[in-house]
Amino acid sequence: MTYLDNAATTFPKPRTVHDAASTFMQTLGANPGRGGHRLAAGASRMVEATRLALARFVNAGSTPERVVFAHNGTDALNMAIKGLVHAWHRDGRTHVVPHVVTSVLEHNSVSRPLEQLAADGVIALTRVDCDADGYLSPGVVAAAMTPATRLVALTHCSNVLGTVQPIAEIGAKVRERGGDAVFLVDAAQTIGVEPIDVEAAQVDVLAFPGHKALMGYPGTGGLYVAPRVELAPWREGGTGGDSKHPVQPGEYPHRLEGGTHNTIGIASLKAGLGFIAATGLDAIRQHETRLVSRLLDGLAAVPGVTIHGPRTAQRRVATVAFSVKGYASQDVGAILDTSFDIAVRPGLHCAPYCHQAIGTYPDGAVRASLGYFTTDADVDALADAIAQVAAAS
Ligand SMILES: Cc1ncc(COP(=O)(O)O)c(C=O)c1O
């Protein structure tokens, strides 16, 4: 099978990831922080080493305790959004309904919690548009902010169009305009392929999955919370120590880490970060940029194919959305799967507002997402298959 659905989760994972997960479970599989014995201490060391590696990876190495583990990108985003709302209510500054700015490019993991909060009257929500190529404008984001804006929640990259957003410029605008407004960035589609520097981009809260380009197992993710941000725990429970405390302890990371860690996942994530360090983020990015360029050229040469979003390999990750004249996207996905052994993702990609913005709602589009293990032959196989499909319409 030619796997071109890496935006959903990367596959395959590096061999070292499986080795690390298996070794951890066979040698140290105790519960970190839940017991003074040596196995628990060893498991804790692995968890803390992963936390530090993640913190350094996004330039938050001076405050590793403010990187907390989550179960996936969605979990991290819910922890961020609901934790903020809860904190606003605790500090009593909700006499003016808090205003939130978001965009049409968001995944449902951002849109749905925000829409529900807006429907419940808890927040007022503004959704800004992207330009014709799928980029957000820092000026448009800033113009949408009001004196009541407490949160700007945006994706670093569209999971449909692959467009990487100018988060440093947006971060500067949010800080300039917003006083204490929090800048939340969803790095699901960039972490592990694009450099992320939370200090330089003035990102207050960064949410990310561990199972995409970070190469960890499904069930992993994380959240960075800057020291200036007050985030209430959304999931409360056991933290191992401090059991006399009637409520969740206030200090990080325990504040946001109720419950047993996904240690096998965290061990895999540590090895994923090791793989990226050994391979080099630049080398990963260059490989994917070269391949996406090849794919864009291959698809552009097929009559009847419409590529959505930019046609160049700059300012994007290796995700391409396209439509084939005469076919519903689901049909193209099914034909590729059953007749060509190629895995892509058709439909709305959990991003309905993006498809509305690019005119592909409600059918959606076909999305091919490449990864570090994708080859030239994989890309050519897709372009050839699409040429055959288009010719048969
Ligand atoms: C932009 C974006 N945000 C959030 C998510 C949710 O991540 P997860 O599937 O790990 O919950 C995804 C998943 O595809 C995504 O692409």
The ligand as an SDF file (V2000), in Angstrom:
LIG
                    3D

 16 16  0  0  0  0  0  0  0  0999 V2000
   -4.8150   21.0840   12.3040 C   0  0  0  0  0  0  0  0  0  0  0  0
   -5.1960   19.9550   13.2170 C   0  0  0  0  0  0  0  0  0  0  0  0
   -5.5390   20.2250   14.4840 N   0  0  0  0  0  0  0  0  0  0  0  0
   -5.8840   19.2570   15.3520 C   0  0  0  0  0  0  0  0  0  0  0  0
   -5.8890   17.9480   14.9740 C   0  0  0  0  0  0  0  0  0  0  0  0
   -6.3100   16.9160   15.9650 C   0  0  0  0  0  0  0  0  0  0  0  0
   -5.2450   16.0860   16.3040 O   0  0  0  0  0  0  0  0  0  0  0  0
   -5.5410   14.6200   16.8800 P   0  0  0  0  0  0  0  0  0  0  0  0
   -6.0020   13.8040   15.7410 O   0  0  0  0  0  0  0  0  0  0  0  0
   -4.2080   14.1890   17.4140 O   0  0  0  0  0  0  0  0  0  0  0  0
   -6.5530   14.7480   17.9360 O   0  0  0  0  0  0  0  0  0  0  0  0
   -5.5620   17.6070   13.6680 C   0  0  0  0  0  0  0  0  0  0  0  0
   -5.5970   16.2080   13.2240 C   0  0  0  0  0  0  0  0  0  0  0  0
   -5.5440   15.8840   12.0700 O   0  0  0  0  0  0  0  0  0  0  0  0
   -5.1910   18.6310   12.7670 C   0  0  0  0  0  0  0  0  0  0  0  0
   -4.8540   18.3720   11.4960 O   0  0  0  0  0  0  0  0  0  0  0  0
  1  2  1  0
  2  3  1  0
  2 15  2  0
  3  4  2  0
  4  5  1  0
  5  6  1  0
  5 12  2  0
  6  7  1  0
  7  8  1  0
  8  9  2  0
  8 10  1  0
  8 11  1  0
 12 13  1  0
 12 15  1  0
 13 14  2  0
 15 16  1  0
M  END
$$$$
